[in-house]
Amino acid sequence: MLRETIFILLSFFFFFFFGYADPAPKCTRSSSFVDFESEFELVQHQLRGHFKIIDDCSFRVSQFDMLSGFDVHFWGALASDFDNLTTGFIVSDHKLNHTYSNFTFDVQLFPNITWDMIHVLAVWDLPTASNFGH
């Protein structure tokens, strides 16, 4: 009985002090880009898909097809020309390093990234400096 009581008290202690998670940050929908939709423009690796800005912090990719690359990321740039793309930046920690066929998923932007910073959203392979599509 004493052992069970101690176990219950310890369980309560750990749950109370360690058993909660911080809630996901609330994301506003104040950007004028919210609800913007577009199709990815294929450049290589058979990239296809639909893109929609959900809120100020995230976007949804649907009907996404792509052949795998080496170190592929969602990439922000000021324009779709090669000079601007090569000076672009990774916009999320979502990696795209395998083959996709008709996938749908949501992507969170890094906290320091806003839609005003992204004029072109590309799928970019870092080692080869290759635009798979934008």
C-alpha positions as CSV (number, residue, x, y, z in Angstrom):
1,M,0.0,0.0,0.0
2,L,2.8,2.4,0.9
3,R,4.6,1.6,-2.4
4,E,1.4,2.3,-4.4
5,T,0.9,5.6,-2.6
6,I,4.5,6.7,-3.3
7,F,4.1,5.7,-6.9
8,I,0.9,7.8,-7.3
9,L,2.5,10.8,-5.6
10,L,5.6,10.5,-7.8
11,S,3.4,10.1,-10.9
12,F,1.4,13.2,-10.0
13,F,4.7,15.2,-9.3
14,F,6.2,14.3,-12.7
15,F,2.9,14.9,-14.6
16,F,2.4,18.3,-12.8
17,F,6.0,19.6,-13.5
18,F,6.9,17.8,-16.7
19,G,3.7,16.5,-18.2
20,Y,2.5,19.5,-20.3
21,A,3.6,20.8,-23.6
22,D,3.7,24.4,-24.7
23,P,0.8,24.9,-27.1
24,A,1.6,25.6,-30.7
25,P,2.0,29.3,-31.3
26,K,-1.2,31.0,-32.5
27,C,-0.8,32.2,-36.0
28,T,-2.7,35.2,-37.3
29,R,-4.2,35.6,-40.8
30,S,-3.4,39.3,-41.2
31,S,-1.1,39.1,-44.3
32,S,-2.7,40.1,-47.6
33,F,-1.3,36.9,-49.0
34,V,-3.4,34.6,-46.9
35,D,-5.6,32.3,-49.1
36,F,-3.3,32.9,-52.1
37,E,-3.2,29.8,-54.3
38,S,-1.0,28.8,-57.2
39,E,0.4,25.8,-59.0
40,F,4.1,25.0,-58.9
41,E,5.8,25.7,-62.2
42,L,7.8,22.6,-63.2
43,V,11.4,23.1,-63.9
44,Q,12.9,19.7,-63.2
45,H,12.5,16.4,-61.2
46,Q,8.9,16.1,-62.4
47,L,7.8,18.6,-59.7
48,R,4.0,19.3,-59.7
49,G,1.6,20.5,-57.1
50,H,-0.7,23.0,-55.7
51,F,0.3,25.6,-53.1
52,K,-2.0,27.6,-50.7
53,I,-1.1,30.1,-48.0
54,I,-3.1,29.1,-44.9
55,D,-2.1,31.8,-42.5
56,D,0.9,34.1,-41.6
57,C,2.9,31.1,-40.5
58,S,2.1,28.2,-42.8
59,F,1.1,26.9,-46.2
60,R,-0.4,23.7,-47.7
61,V,1.0,21.7,-50.5
62,S,-1.3,19.3,-52.2
63,Q,-1.2,17.0,-55.2
64,F,2.5,17.1,-54.8
65,D,4.7,15.0,-57.1
66,M,8.5,15.2,-57.2
67,L,11.5,12.9,-57.9
68,S,14.0,12.8,-55.1
69,G,17.0,15.2,-54.7
70,F,19.9,15.4,-52.4
71,D,19.2,18.3,-49.9
72,V,15.9,19.8,-51.0
73,H,14.1,22.6,-49.2
74,F,11.3,25.1,-49.6
75,W,13.2,28.3,-50.6
76,G,12.3,31.9,-50.7
77,A,13.6,34.4,-53.2
78,L,12.8,37.9,-54.6
79,A,12.4,36.7,-58.2
80,S,12.5,33.4,-60.2
81,D,15.7,34.3,-62.2
82,F,18.8,32.3,-61.3
83,D,20.6,35.2,-59.7
84,N,17.8,35.9,-57.2
85,L,17.2,32.2,-56.6
86,T,20.9,31.6,-55.7
87,T,20.8,34.4,-53.1
88,G,17.5,33.0,-51.6
89,F,17.0,31.4,-48.3
90,I,15.4,28.3,-46.6
91,V,11.9,29.2,-45.3
92,S,11.1,26.1,-43.2
93,D,12.7,23.0,-41.7
94,H,10.6,20.8,-43.9
95,K,13.0,18.7,-46.0
96,L,12.0,17.2,-49.4
97,N,14.6,14.4,-49.8
98,H,12.5,11.6,-51.2
99,T,10.1,10.9,-54.1
100,Y,6.5,12.2,-53.7
101,S,3.4,11.0,-55.5
102,N,0.2,12.9,-54.9
103,F,1.1,14.0,-51.3
104,T,-0.6,16.7,-49.3
105,F,1.0,18.3,-46.2
106,D,1.2,21.6,-44.3
107,V,4.5,23.4,-43.9
108,Q,5.4,25.8,-41.0
109,L,7.5,28.8,-41.9
110,F,10.5,29.6,-39.6
111,P,9.4,32.1,-36.9
112,N,11.7,34.8,-38.5
113,I,10.2,34.5,-42.0
114,T,7.1,36.4,-43.2
115,W,5.3,36.3,-46.5
116,D,6.4,39.8,-47.3
117,M,10.0,38.4,-47.5
118,I,9.0,35.7,-50.1
119,H,8.2,36.9,-53.6
120,V,8.9,33.4,-55.1
121,L,8.5,30.1,-53.3
122,A,10.7,27.5,-54.9
123,V,11.7,23.9,-54.2
124,W,15.5,24.1,-54.2
125,D,18.3,21.6,-54.0
126,L,21.2,23.1,-52.1
127,P,24.2,21.0,-53.3
128,T,23.4,21.4,-56.9
129,A,21.9,24.9,-56.7
130,S,18.9,23.6,-58.7
131,N,15.4,24.9,-58.9
132,F,13.0,22.0,-59.1
133,G,10.1,24.3,-59.5
134,H,8.5,27.5,-58.1
